[in-house]
Amino acid sequence: MRGREGDLALVNGLNAPAIQASAGTLERWRVLNASPSRYYRLALDGHRLQVIGTDGGRLAAPGPVDELLLAPGERTEVLVTPTKAARGSPGMGGGGGSTSSTGEQVLATMVVTGSGMGGGGMMSFTVNGESFDPNRTNIDVRVGDTEDWVITNTSSMDHPFHLHAWPFRVIDRTSGPPDVPGWKDTVNVPT
């Protein structure tokens, strides 16, 4: 009746891995319940998740949640800003769905290091001279508008430029190898 669940629930092919993260960074996690029968009610101690996409694509705006229920085959994308070490709390693992018999289980542990970009002697990256602030909107753009951005890296090392959930095209480059044509969500910005 419940289907086969097996003895292990793996994360990226590993049993209860430690996931390394830097404090204050914004991470995008793509989560897939690849189990054929097991349901997962996912939560992360002391952190809210910002849902930005589901099986059907991106959401119009991020939605904050304390936990997620994923049915077999269901997918979601979330943003996480690590602030401290965390592990699966009540709700991480089975027990949320009508067909799961596993109960609570720690699937992974997040190991957080540092105090975030710009703190603790770490290098600080800025956009237009301002450090990242998740509560600030830097640019308002109307749907359908096209913008040209000039990205300059004044640091001492190459750095990837990444827009979470918003594809872009590189139309010109003053240094470095040419880019592969097409839509991008990450591109290296050399010094």
Secondary structure, DSSP 8 states (H G I E B T S, - for coil): ------S--EETTEES-EEEEETT--EEEEEE---SS--EEEEBTTB-EEEEEETTEEEEEEEEESEEEE-TT-EEEEEE---S-EE--TTSBSSSSTT----B----EEEEESS-TTSTT-----BTTB---TT-------TT----------SSS-EEEE-TT--B-----SSSS---SS-BSEEEE--
